[in-house]
Amino acid sequence: MKIYLRAIPPEGLVIEKSIPAEEAGWGDKNFEILSPIHLNVKAVKAGDELCVSVNAKALCGYACARCLVEVKIERSDTFDIYCDINSKTEFVDISEDIRQELMLAISSGIILCKPECKGICPNCGVNLNEQQCQCPQDLKNPVVMRMDDDPEDKPRRLPL
């Protein structure tokens, strides 16, 4: 997004724009942007600096950190970008700054489908929110691991 400095009045310039999710250029497997990204940008010149305030809204899809069920969340993130300018500066391109700020905002934090999510059984992989697993009680410790070379395929406890 290019901001032309001559177009900025003394009270600041407000730009509203939607960016298709495909143009964001992200290949992260932990989340997916499900809607266009709506940007509300206000740019103000302050001496030899351009101050840009950005509010971004988008619908994002995440995998729950405990049970891997898809979670959809409407995100609204606000951040500021500061750019040095001088009398020869014609425009400032803040596209990459916006992309990086959104990447940090959208990918940060642990997302759960609900606060009381029980996750999945580390032994059999059953989603414990949907059903009770049938594993023996002594195997419900997450320190249990299957050994690939065990001919009987019995779970073994890892030494502590």
ZADO-1210 file (C-alpha; in nm, 4 decimals, padded with zeros to 6 digits):
<atoms>
<atom x="00.0000" y="00.0000" z="00.0000" code="MET" pos="1"/>
<atom x="00.1596" y="00.3207" z="-00.1163" code="LYS" pos="2"/>
<atom x="00.0880" y="00.6446" z="00.0655" code="ILE" pos="3"/>
<atom x="00.1660" y="00.9550" z="-00.1376" code="TYR" pos="4"/>
<atom x="00.2829" y="01.2316" z="00.0956" code="LEU" pos="5"/>
<atom x="00.1377" y="01.5157" z="-00.1150" code="ARG" pos="6"/>
<atom x="-00.2090" y="01.3635" z="-00.0732" code="ALA" pos="7"/>
<atom x="-00.1969" y="01.3890" z="00.3071" code="ILE" pos="8"/>
<atom x="-00.3857" y="01.6952" z="00.4389" code="PRO" pos="9"/>
<atom x="-00.2810" y="01.8545" z="00.7728" code="PRO" pos="10"/>
<atom x="-00.5506" y="01.6612" z="00.9625" code="GLU" pos="11"/>
<atom x="-00.4302" y="01.3298" z="00.8177" code="GLY" pos="12"/>
<atom x="-00.5392" y="01.0901" z="00.5459" code="LEU" pos="13"/>
<atom x="-00.7821" y="00.8018" z="00.6055" code="VAL" pos="14"/>
<atom x="-00.7735" y="00.5056" z="00.3694" code="ILE" pos="15"/>
<atom x="-01.0139" y="00.2099" z="00.3806" code="GLU" pos="16"/>
<atom x="-00.9165" y="-00.0893" z="00.1728" code="LYS" pos="17"/>
<atom x="-00.9796" y="-00.4641" z="00.1496" code="SER" pos="18"/>
<atom x="-00.7011" y="-00.7010" z="00.0535" code="ILE" pos="19"/>
<atom x="-00.7839" y="-01.0516" z="-00.0719" code="PRO" pos="20"/>
<atom x="-00.6378" y="-01.3157" z="00.1596" code="ALA" pos="21"/>
<atom x="-00.4445" y="-01.4702" z="-00.1329" code="GLU" pos="22"/>
<atom x="-00.2458" y="-01.1473" z="-00.1757" code="GLU" pos="23"/>
<atom x="-00.1173" y="-01.1644" z="00.1821" code="ALA" pos="24"/>
<atom x="00.1507" y="-01.4142" z="00.0743" code="GLY" pos="25"/>
<atom x="00.1445" y="-01.6387" z="00.3808" code="TRP" pos="26"/>
<atom x="00.2092" y="-02.0110" z="00.3759" code="GLY" pos="27"/>
<atom x="00.1620" y="-02.0856" z="00.7454" code="ASP" pos="28"/>
<atom x="-00.0026" y="-02.4189" z="00.8270" code="LYS" pos="29"/>
<atom x="-00.1155" y="-02.3103" z="01.1764" code="ASN" pos="30"/>
<atom x="-00.3816" y="-02.0701" z="01.0539" code="PHE" pos="31"/>
<atom x="-00.5734" y="-01.9715" z="00.7437" code="GLU" pos="32"/>
<atom x="-00.7284" y="-01.6372" z="00.6521" code="ILE" pos="33"/>
<atom x="-01.0889" y="-01.7102" z="00.5540" code="LEU" pos="34"/>
<atom x="-01.2035" y="-01.3621" z="00.4458" code="SER" pos="35"/>
<atom x="-01.0584" y="-01.0531" z="00.2827" code="PRO" pos="36"/>
<atom x="-00.8472" y="-00.8405" z="00.5182" code="ILE" pos="37"/>
<atom x="-01.0234" y="-00.5087" z="00.5816" code="HIS" pos="38"/>
<atom x="-00.7798" y="-00.2251" z="00.6531" code="LEU" pos="39"/>
<atom x="-00.8592" y="00.1123" z="00.8055" code="ASN" pos="40"/>
<atom x="-00.5463" y="00.3261" z="00.7802" code="VAL" pos="41"/>
<atom x="-00.4824" y="00.6782" z="00.9087" code="LYS" pos="42"/>
<atom x="-00.1607" y="00.8518" z="00.8009" code="ALA" pos="43"/>
<atom x="-00.0374" y="01.1757" z="00.9602" code="VAL" pos="44"/>
<atom x="00.2788" y="01.3706" z="00.8804" code="LYS" pos="45"/>
<atom x="00.4665" y="01.4852" z="01.1889" code="ALA" pos="46"/>
<atom x="00.7788" y="01.6756" z="01.0871" code="GLY" pos="47"/>
<atom x="01.0265" y="01.4292" z="00.9391" code="ASP" pos="48"/>
<atom x="00.8152" y="01.1262" z="01.0272" code="GLU" pos="49"/>
<atom x="00.5041" y="00.9632" z="00.8862" code="LEU" pos="50"/>
<atom x="00.2833" y="00.8084" z="01.1546" code="CYS" pos="51"/>
<atom x="00.0463" y="00.5415" z="01.0248" code="VAL" pos="52"/>
<atom x="-00.2193" y="00.3817" z="01.2446" code="SER" pos="53"/>
<atom x="-00.3664" y="00.0592" z="01.1047" code="VAL" pos="54"/>
<atom x="-00.6722" y="-00.1414" z="01.2115" code="ASN" pos="55"/>
<atom x="-00.7028" y="-00.4786" z="01.0365" code="ALA" pos="56"/>
<atom x="-01.0012" y="-00.7144" z="01.0520" code="LYS" pos="57"/>
<atom x="-01.0276" y="-01.0663" z="00.9109" code="ALA" pos="58"/>
<atom x="-01.1894" y="-01.4028" z="00.9784" code="LEU" pos="59"/>
<atom x="-00.9168" y="-01.6563" z="01.0589" code="CYS" pos="60"/>
<atom x="-00.9247" y="-02.0347" z="01.0903" code="GLY" pos="61"/>
<atom x="-00.6958" y="-02.2023" z="01.3439" code="TYR" pos="62"/>
<atom x="-00.6332" y="-02.5567" z="01.4657" code="ALA" pos="63"/>
<atom x="-00.7083" y="-02.5885" z="01.8381" code="CYS" pos="64"/>
<atom x="-00.3760" y="-02.6275" z="02.0219" code="ALA" pos="65"/>
<atom x="-00.5091" y="-02.9247" z="02.2225" code="ARG" pos="66"/>
<atom x="-00.7527" y="-03.1209" z="02.0040" code="CYS" pos="67"/>
<atom x="-00.6744" y="-02.9896" z="01.6502" code="LEU" pos="68"/>
<atom x="-01.0414" y="-02.9066" z="01.5748" code="VAL" pos="69"/>
<atom x="-01.0844" y="-02.6066" z="01.3419" code="GLU" pos="70"/>
<atom x="-01.1643" y="-02.2822" z="01.5243" code="VAL" pos="71"/>
<atom x="-01.2880" y="-01.9686" z="01.3416" code="LYS" pos="72"/>
<atom x="-01.2136" y="-01.6341" z="01.5039" code="ILE" pos="73"/>
<atom x="-01.2951" y="-01.2818" z="01.3842" code="GLU" pos="74"/>
<atom x="-00.9695" y="-01.0905" z="01.4464" code="ARG" pos="75"/>
<atom x="-00.9343" y="-00.7156" z="01.4874" code="SER" pos="76"/>
<atom x="-00.5790" y="-00.5939" z="01.5396" code="ASP" pos="77"/>
<atom x="-00.4445" y="-00.2404" z="01.5684" code="THR" pos="78"/>
<atom x="-00.0820" y="-00.1364" z="01.5265" code="PHE" pos="79"/>
<atom x="00.1269" y="00.1676" z="01.4361" code="ASP" pos="80"/>
<atom x="00.3961" y="00.2083" z="01.1714" code="ILE" pos="81"/>
<atom x="00.6483" y="00.4938" z="01.1741" code="TYR" pos="82"/>
<atom x="00.8491" y="00.5931" z="00.8661" code="CYS" pos="83"/>
<atom x="01.1231" y="00.8522" z="00.8279" code="ASP" pos="84"/>
<atom x="01.0521" y="01.1027" z="00.5503" code="ILE" pos="85"/>
<atom x="01.2181" y="01.4117" z="00.4054" code="ASN" pos="86"/>
<atom x="01.1371" y="01.6778" z="00.1469" code="SER" pos="87"/>
<atom x="01.2428" y="01.4437" z="-00.1365" code="LYS" pos="88"/>
<atom x="01.0199" y="01.1542" z="-00.0267" code="THR" pos="89"/>
<atom x="00.7366" y="01.1162" z="-00.2776" code="GLU" pos="90"/>
<atom x="00.5609" y="00.8142" z="-00.1275" code="PHE" pos="91"/>
<atom x="00.6011" y="00.5466" z="00.1370" code="VAL" pos="92"/>
<atom x="00.5137" y="00.1828" z="00.0677" code="ASP" pos="93"/>
<atom x="00.3927" y="00.0163" z="00.3884" code="ILE" pos="94"/>
<atom x="00.2713" y="-00.3116" z="00.2323" code="SER" pos="95"/>
<atom x="00.5501" y="-00.5233" z="00.3795" code="GLU" pos="96"/>
<atom x="00.5191" y="-00.3546" z="00.7204" code="ASP" pos="97"/>
<atom x="00.1459" y="-00.4338" z="00.7273" code="ILE" pos="98"/>
<atom x="00.2098" y="-00.7944" z="00.6212" code="ARG" pos="99"/>
<atom x="00.4691" y="-00.8463" z="00.8954" code="GLN" pos="100"/>
<atom x="00.2569" y="-00.6838" z="01.1670" code="GLU" pos="101"/>
<atom x="-00.0444" y="-00.8950" z="01.0669" code="LEU" pos="102"/>
<atom x="00.1669" y="-01.2105" z="01.0632" code="MET" pos="103"/>
<atom x="00.2819" y="-01.1422" z="01.4190" code="LEU" pos="104"/>
<atom x="-00.0670" y="-01.0537" z="01.5410" code="ALA" pos="105"/>
<atom x="-00.2514" y="-01.3416" z="01.3749" code="ILE" pos="106"/>
<atom x="00.0006" y="-01.6143" z="01.4554" code="SER" pos="107"/>
<atom x="00.0655" y="-01.5182" z="01.8181" code="SER" pos="108"/>
<atom x="-00.1005" y="-01.6847" z="02.1134" code="GLY" pos="109"/>
<atom x="-00.2445" y="-02.0256" z="02.1864" code="ILE" pos="110"/>
<atom x="-00.5869" y="-02.0793" z="02.0318" code="ILE" pos="111"/>
<atom x="-00.8275" y="-02.3252" z="02.1967" code="LEU" pos="112"/>
<atom x="-01.1699" y="-02.4363" z="02.0761" code="CYS" pos="113"/>
<atom x="-01.2970" y="-02.3716" z="02.4310" code="LYS" pos="114"/>
<atom x="-01.1185" y="-02.2948" z="02.7598" code="PRO" pos="115"/>
<atom x="-01.1988" y="-02.6379" z="02.9052" code="GLU" pos="116"/>
<atom x="-01.0750" y="-02.8321" z="02.5986" code="CYS" pos="117"/>
<atom x="-00.9540" y="-03.1782" z="02.7077" code="LYS" pos="118"/>
<atom x="-00.7351" y="-03.2357" z="02.4016" code="GLY" pos="119"/>
<atom x="-00.6549" y="-03.5752" z="02.2528" code="ILE" pos="120"/>
<atom x="-00.5381" y="-03.8934" z="02.4229" code="CYS" pos="121"/>
<atom x="-00.1591" y="-03.9167" z="02.3762" code="PRO" pos="122"/>
<atom x="-00.1874" y="-04.2943" z="02.3451" code="ASN" pos="123"/>
<atom x="-00.4801" y="-04.3655" z="02.1092" code="CYS" pos="124"/>
<atom x="-00.5471" y="-04.0196" z="01.9603" code="GLY" pos="125"/>
<atom x="-00.9174" y="-03.9997" z="02.0548" code="VAL" pos="126"/>
<atom x="-01.0584" y="-03.6468" z="02.0873" code="ASN" pos="127"/>
<atom x="-01.1454" y="-03.6430" z="02.4595" code="LEU" pos="128"/>
<atom x="-01.4047" y="-03.3675" z="02.4054" code="ASN" pos="129"/>
<atom x="-01.6117" y="-03.6053" z="02.1917" code="GLU" pos="130"/>
<atom x="-01.5666" y="-03.9412" z="02.3657" code="GLN" pos="131"/>
<atom x="-01.3882" y="-04.1208" z="02.6484" code="GLN" pos="132"/>
<atom x="-01.0884" y="-04.3236" z="02.5381" code="CYS" pos="133"/>
<atom x="-01.0575" y="-04.6926" z="02.6292" code="GLN" pos="134"/>
<atom x="-00.6873" y="-04.6882" z="02.7179" code="CYS" pos="135"/>
<atom x="-00.5839" y="-04.8486" z="03.0498" code="PRO" pos="136"/>
<atom x="-00.5694" y="-04.5923" z="03.3308" code="GLN" pos="137"/>
<atom x="-00.1921" y="-04.6272" z="03.3790" code="ASP" pos="138"/>
<atom x="-00.1320" y="-04.5234" z="03.0148" code="LEU" pos="139"/>
<atom x="-00.3092" y="-04.1883" z="03.0433" code="LYS" pos="140"/>
<atom x="00.0155" y="-04.0169" z="03.1412" code="ASN" pos="141"/>
<atom x="00.1569" y="-03.8083" z="02.8501" code="PRO" pos="142"/>
<atom x="00.5036" y="-03.9487" z="02.9302" code="VAL" pos="143"/>
<atom x="00.3998" y="-04.2785" z="02.7648" code="VAL" pos="144"/>
<atom x="00.5351" y="-04.3623" z="02.4203" code="MET" pos="145"/>
<atom x="00.4953" y="-04.6552" z="02.1794" code="ARG" pos="146"/>
<atom x="00.8149" y="-04.8266" z="02.0725" code="MET" pos="147"/>
<atom x="00.8239" y="-04.9031" z="01.6978" code="ASP" pos="148"/>
<atom x="01.0558" y="-05.1997" z="01.7433" code="ASP" pos="149"/>
<atom x="00.8348" y="-05.3674" z="02.0077" code="ASP" pos="150"/>
<atom x="00.7022" y="-05.6914" z="01.8471" code="PRO" pos="151"/>
<atom x="00.3977" y="-05.6908" z="02.0751" code="GLU" pos="152"/>
<atom x="00.3412" y="-05.3156" z="02.0176" code="ASP" pos="153"/>
<atom x="00.2899" y="-05.2557" z="02.3883" code="LYS" pos="154"/>
<atom x="00.3240" y="-04.9054" z="02.5281" code="PRO" pos="155"/>
<atom x="00.6273" y="-04.8483" z="02.7479" code="ARG" pos="156"/>
<atom x="00.6969" y="-04.5805" z="03.0039" code="ARG" pos="157"/>
<atom x="00.9863" y="-04.3489" z="02.9363" code="LEU" pos="158"/>
<atom x="01.2401" y="-04.3249" z="03.2191" code="PRO" pos="159"/>
<atom x="01.2020" y="-04.0063" z="03.4217" code="LEU" pos="160"/>
</atoms>
